[in-house]
Amino acid sequence: TLQDVKLAEEQGPDQGAVLLATGDALLLLGERDAAQQRFARALDAPDANRVETRLAFARLFANQHKYDDARQQVSLGFTEARVGEAAPATADDLIAAGNIFLSMNDFDLAQKLYERAKESGAAEEQVAIGMANVALAQGDDRQAEQYLASLGSRDQYVDNYDYMLAEGAIYRMRHDMPNAVNAFARANALAPENENLEVQRSLHEAAGEQGIPVNNKVNVLSDFSLAPVFDDATIYVTDAKIFGLTGNSTQLPSGRRLVETQYTQGYRYHPEGIPVVSGFFQLDHYSGNYSLPFAARVVNTSTNNYNFNGGINPVLRVGSARFEFNTGLQYTIRRDSNERSKFDVNQNLFRQFVYLSSSPLFNALTIRGQAYHEAGPFTLQNLSSGEKGARIDFTVGRPWGKNALVTGYTIRDLQFSPVVSEFFSTSSYIGFERKFGQKLTVTPMVEMIRSWRVQAPQFARAEAFMPAGSFEYRPTEKWTVNGNFAWQSGRGKDPLLHAYDNVQSGIYISYLKPLRQNQRDGLGEFSVEYPIRFSAGIQQQSFFNLAGHGQTEIVPVIRLTLF
């Protein structure tokens, strides 16, 4: 605390070691200017350790992302030691310099400094953990594991913060969440104050994905949400054309929305020798107005979807690259409680799906994708549907970098039989993701949506151009603010194509409350934090160009995620 800093400086106002310690303490408290003043005084102190002081300056500048200044301070410190203006650099100084360059993502230089530290007699675990962290930062979990394994039994290092943090990162990279959670939990209990937020975030993300344990093989997780579902402009325009309407007139249907209330109870099962088995039961309720894709009418619906989902999660390795899959089956019972609409809605559906997520390939390209096929009969009429869809997303940029290019493509094809009816849609987007430190991420993008609809003997098509953007701001580990904005504009000169131009926006605030649970393994008891997240906000859609009945729909958004 500031009081401790004051007391220490009263006892040793001109001692270099005291000024370095108080400077580090002030840096932890976010008092960067005051910390820099102490380091400057420490450099002029009679008993100054110039190498340690230069490294303290370098840590300060690296923390401020002033990487050139940080490199200069490290260089000055070692140069002064080499020419005799300062005491010789120790093995610990080389380790500290390696850590600084690792924090700046200068992996080659960090590795060279760790190797020099080893030659200078540095502790074996300091070197091995440093080298493991270099490998992890570059996505090579196998190399990182070899460095840790060179130290012998892990049981000797369960009280070593850096070892546990590196081990947790290895397990998480391999999608071995139970072991990742255990390692991060031990690291969290040992974390220095200045690194507590980093390990807490890793623990909460891993525990949130894994769920709370029922026993040593089964974990469960729950989620409840309420949010709107807004149709895009192309659906309104193709509807209007199928309805036989033209121009921007008062006869056009007004804007509509569905409100989705969803409860999900998921599970993860870890059998021996085969990939993780996961799935969920989900109750999905929709209420509001819905445009039937196989008929020229809009119905008022109150629909329940009962979803039963199960799949496996294999991981494919190609060299150091990892491809994580989730593939399985889902059965849906769809029932509407509205007597007027149940004839058009009640249906049983069977879905086959696959999801893919890659590690950063060549530390430059991350791929995410999905594909599905869903089909089934309606229960109250002679009608069946078949739907195929796919999506692929690319992120181009260094995993540790501030900037990334994001782009992707989506395709959906929904057909009905025996009627001649089809809805086909594609979407492509490109954007730019910018990170400002660890707290703020901003992503502007543009998207093009194209839709085609066949309702024999009629045919309609529409396009919409959509500039959009989103942001995420995390002022603390517990609080997060998310926002989004999109403007949809039809393409073409016909007034009908612009009648449903609209603006959508939303903002949500999330709070995380950890639930602590003690667990035990063969090495003793430790505390695990499982995240409970509550989010609230609003989402709106405004039709500013719709003749006669321009309108704004504002819907609250609520979400509660347990573990």
N, C-alpha and C positions, 0 to 999 in steps of 0.2 A: 504494500500500500504506500501511498505518498507519505504517511507518517513514518513508516519504516525507512523510506529513503532519506527523510530528513534526519532521523536519529543516526543512521549510518554515516551520513556526511558530517554531522556534528562531531563524531568520534574520530574521523579520519578525513578532514576536508581536502587534503592535498595528496592523498594516497592513490596511486594509479589503480590498484586493485579494487579499492572502494568505489572509485568513480566508474570503473568498468561495470561493476556489479549494479550500481544504482542506475547507470545508463541502460543496462539490459532490463532492469525492472521497469523503468519508465517506458521502454519500448513495448513491453508486454501490456502496459496500461494504455497504449496508444498515444503516449506523449512523445511524438517523434522529434520535435524541435528540442525539447528538454533533454532527450536522450543524446541527440547530436552534440549539444553543449557539453554534456558530461564526457563524451568520448573525446572531444577536442581538448578539454582540460586534462584528461588522462594522458593524452599524447604529450603534453608539456610537463607532466608531473616528474619530479626527480627520480622516482622509482619506476618510471613508465616501462611497460613491456610493449614495445612498439609493434611487434608482429600481432600480438593479441588485440591491440587497439585498432590496428588497421583492419583486422578481420571483423571486429565489432562494427566499424564503419561500413564494411562490405555487406554485412548482414542487414544493416539498416537500409542501405541503398537497394539491395536486392528485394527487401520487403516493400520498398516504394517503387519497384519495377524500374529503377534507374540502373540498368545492367552495365552500361559502360562505366559508370562511376564505381560500381562494385568491383568490376574487373581491375580498374585502376588502383583501388585500395589494396587488393590482394597482391598485385604486382609490386606496388610500393613497399609493402611489408616484407615480402621475400627479397626484394632488391636491397633494402636497408639491412636485412640480416646477412645477406651475402657479402656486402662491402664493409661490414663491421660496425655500422651505425646502430645496430640493434642486436640483441641476443640471438643466437642461431635459432632457426625455426625448428620446433619439436615435431614429433610424430603426431601429437594431438593437434598441432597447428595445421598440419597437412590434412588430417581428417576433417577439421573444421572448414578448411578451404574447399575440400572435395564436396562437402555438404552444401556450401554456398553455390558452387558451380552446378551441382545437381538441381538445386532449387531454381536455377536460371535455365535449366534444360540444356546445359552444355555438357553432354554426356561423355564425350571423348576426354575432355580435360578433367572432369570429375574422376573418371576411371584411372587416368594417369596419376592423379594426386593420391588416390587410394593405394595404388601400387607403390608409389614412393613412400607413403606412410608405412606400408608393410615392410619395406626395406629398411626403414628407420626404426623399426621395433614397435610399431603400433600394436595394440591389443588385437588378437586374431578375430574376435567377434566384431570389433569396430570395422575392420577391413571387409570381412565377409558380408556383413549386413549392408555396408555402403555399396559394395559391388552388386549385391542382390537388388538393392533399390534402383541402381542404374539399369539393370536388366528389366525390372518391372516397369520402369518408366517408358521403356521401349517395347513393351508388350511381350517379352520373352520370359514366360513363367518357368519354363524348364531350366533355363540357365540360372534364374533366381533360386530355384529349388536346390540346384547343385551347390551354390554358394552356401546356403544355409545348412545343407547336409554335411558340408565339409567341417562344420563345427562339432559334429557328433550328435548325441541324443538331444532332442528338443526339450526333454524334461529338465535339462539344466538351465533352460532359458525362459521358462514360463513367467519369470519375474523380470524379464528384460523387455522394456517397452518397445524398442526399435525392432527386436526380433519378432515379437508378437504382431506388430503392425505389418511387417513384411510378410509374415506367414499368412495373415488374414487376406492380404492383397493377392497372394498366390492362389488361395482357395477361391476367392471371389472371381478371379480371372477365369478359373476353371468351372465356375458355376456350382461349386461344392459349398452350398450356403450353410449347412449345419456347422462345418468346421470353420468357415469364414466367420460366422457369428461368434463362435467360441473364442477364436483368436482375437477378434476386434474387442470382445467384451473384456478379455484379460488386459489388452492394451489400454482400454478406456480406464480401467482401474489404476493403471500405472502412469497415465499420461501427464506430462508436465503441463502447467497451466497454459503456456503459450501454444500448445499443440492439441489441447483438449477438443476444440471445435472440429478439427480435421478428423480425429478418430471417432468422435460422436456421430458425425455425418456418415462415415463409412459404416459404423455399427447400425445406425437407424435404417440406412438404405438396404443393407444385407438382411437385417431382421425383418424389415417390412416386406421384402420379397419372399423370405422363407416362411413367415408365419410363426405363431406360438406353438411349441411342441405339446402334443398329447402324450406321446411316449418317444422312445429314441428312434422311431421310424416314421411317425406321422406328425405332420404339422397342419394347422388350420389357420385361415385368415378370412375376415369378413369385410364387406364394403356395402354402404348404403348411399344412394345418390338421388337427387332430384334435379332435373335440368331440362331445358327446352330442346326441341328438335325443329329447326327451321328449314323449309325447302329452299333450294337455291333458285335463282331467277329463271334458269332454263326450264325447270319443271313447270313453273307458272306459265311461261310462254308456250310450251308445247301443249299444255292443257288447254289454253285459250284457243289455239289453232284447231285442236281436235274438237273442241266445243263449237267450232264454226264462227268464232268471234274475230273481228279485225279492228285495227286501230286502237287508240288509247281512249276508250269510252267508259261510261258509267256501267255498262253491262259486264265489264270484266269482273271476275270473282275477286273478292277482297283477299288480303293476306290471311294466312292461317298459321297455326302452330300446333304441335303436339307437345305435351308435357310428359317426360319419361321419368317414372319412379322405379328405381332398380335396387334390388337386394341380391347380393351375391355371397354365397358361402363356399369358399374354396378349400382345397386340400392339396397336400404334397406328400407322397409316399416314397420312401427311400428303401427299396428292396436291395438285397445283396446281389451284385453281379449284373444287374440290368439298369438301364437309365431310370431316372426319376419319373414316377407316374404322378400326374397332376390332373386336376379337373375341378368342376364346381357344379352346384345347383344354383340356378338363378331364377328369380321371379322378376319379370320385366313388365311393368304396366304402362300403357300409353293411353292418354285421354286427349281428345281434341278433334280437329278436322283433318281428314286424310283423303288425298286424291287417289282413287283406285287406278292402278297402272294397267288394268285390263278392261276398263269400262270408262265411259265419258261422264263420270259423276264424282262428286265429293261427298263423303259420308262422315257423320259424327260418330266417333268410335270410343269405346272404353275397353281396351284389349289387354288381356293377360297372356304373356308368353312364359311357359314353364320350360326352362332350358336345362337339359342334363348333358354334361360335358365331361369327357375323359380323354386323356392322351398321354404320350410319353415324350421325354425331353432328351434325346440323344445329343451328343457333342461330337462333331467330326473335326479331326485335327489334320491339317496339311502343313507340315513343317511347324513353324511357330504360330500359324494362323489357326483360329478356331471358328467353327460355324455351329451355332447353337440352334437346334430345331425344337419346335413344339408341334407335334402332329397327332391328330386324333379324330374323334367323331363327336357329333352333337345331335341330340334329338330334341325337337321343340314341339310342344303342344300349344297351339294358339287358339284362344277362345275369347269371344267378345260378349260382354254382358248386355249390350244394347240390342234390343229385339229387332230394330230396323237395319242394323248393320251386320249382325252375326252371319247372315247368309253369305255376305261378301268377304268375310274375314276369317271365319273358323277354318283351321287348316292344321295338318300334321306335316312336319318338315324334318328331313334327315340331311345333315351337313357333314362333309368331309373337309378337313382344313389342314394347312401346314403354315407355320410361321418360321421365319429365318432371321437370325441376327448374327453378324460377323464381328470378330475383333477388328481393330484397325489394321487393314492390310497394307503392308509396307509403311506402317505408321502414317498413312496418308488417306486411305479410303475405307469408310465404314458402310456396310450394306445392311439394310433391313428390308424384308419382303414378306408377303403373305399371299396365299391363293386358297380359294375355296370353291366347292360346288355344293349347292343346296337344292333339294327338290322334294316335292310331296303333293298329295291331293288335298283339295278342299273337302270338307266333310259334309256340307249341305248342298253341294251342286256338282255337276259333272265337269270339273275343271281341275287342272293340275298346273303347277309352275315349276320351272327349272331355272336356276340362276348360277352363273359363273362369274367370278371376279378375281382380280389380282391387284396388288399394289407393290411397288418397289421404290425405295428411298435411298439416296446416296448422300453421304456427308464427306466432303473433300477438304481435308485440312489436318494438321498435326493434332493428335489428341490433347497435347499440352498447350496448343496455340490459342491465340485470342480470336482468330478469324477462321471462318469455314464457309465453304460454298455448300448450300443444301439444295437438292433438286429431287424430283420424283415424278412418278406417273401412276395413274389409277385407271382401271377399266372395269366396267360392270355390264353384264348382259342378262336381262331378265325376260324370259319367254313364257307364254301360256299356251296350253292346248286343252281341248281341240279348237278353241277360238284362235283367230290369227291376230295376235297381240304381242308386242315386244317393246321393251324400254332398254335403250343402249346408251351408255354414257362413258365419257373419258375425261380425265383431268390431268393436267401437267402443270408443274410449278417449278420455279427457281427462286432462290433467295440467298441471303447473306446473314450468317450468324456472327455476332460480335460480342465477346465477353469483356466486361469491364471489371477486372479483378475477380474475386470469388463471389461477389454479391449480385452483380447485375448482368443479365444476358438479354440482348435485343436481337430480334430476327425479322427484318422486313423481307417481303417476297411479293411476287406476282404470280397469278394462277389463271389458266385458261380452262373453262369448263365447256364441253360440247355434249349435247344430248340429242338423241333421235327417238322418236316414238311412232310406232305403227299401231293403228287401231282400224283394221280393215273396214272399208277401203281407203281410209285416210292415212296421211303421213305428215309428220311435223318434225322440224329440227330447230335448234336454237343454240346460240353461243353466248357466253358471258365472260368478260374480262374482269379479274378481281385483284386489284392491289390490296395487300393485307400486311399485317404485322402483329407481333406478339412480344411480350417481355416477361421476364421473371426477375424479381428482386427479393433477395434474402438478407434483410438487415441483421438477423440473428439466426442461430440454428433452429429456433422454435417458430419463428414467424416468416411467412413467405407471401408475397403479393404477386399475382399473375394478372395480366391484362391482354386483350386482343382487340383488333380492329380490322374490318374488311369492308370494302366498297365494291358492289357488284354492278356492272354496267353491261347491258346487252350490246351485241354487235350487229350493225346494219342500220339502214335509214328508216325502215318501217316504224311508225310510232309504237306499234305493239311490242316491238323488240326492246323498247326502253320503258315501257309502262311499269315493269316490275324492277327497275333499278332500285337498289336498296343499300342501306348501311347497317352493318351489324357491329356490335361492340360488347365487351363484357369486362368485368373486373371481379377478382376473387381474392379473399384474404384467408390464409390457412394458418392454423396454430397446431403445433406438435407437442404432445404431452407424453413423455416416456413412461411406460409401465415397467417397473423393475421386478425381475423374478430371479431368484437364486437357483443356480444349476450346479450340478456336481459331475465331475469326471474322475478318472483315475488319479488325477493330480491335485484334487481338492475342490473346494466350492468357490464359485465366482458369480457375480451379478451381471445379468443381461438386461438391456433396455429394449423393450419392444415399443415401436411408435404407434400412438393413437393420434390420428390427424382429423381435425374438424375444419371444413372449408365452407365459407358462405360468400355470396356475392350476387350479382345480377347479370343477365344477358339480355340484349335487346336487338330488335330488328325494326328498321324504319323504312317504309315505302314513301318516298318523298315526291314521286312522280305519277302516282296512280290516280287517274281522273275520278273525281267525285268522292273517293274514299281513301285518300292517303292516310296511313295509320302507323302507329308505333306499338309494337308488342314488347312488354317488359316482363320478364319472368325471373323469379328468384332462383338461385342455384345453391344447393346444399349438398355437402358430401361428408360422410363419416367413414373413415377407414380404420379398422382395427387390425393392427399388426401388419 
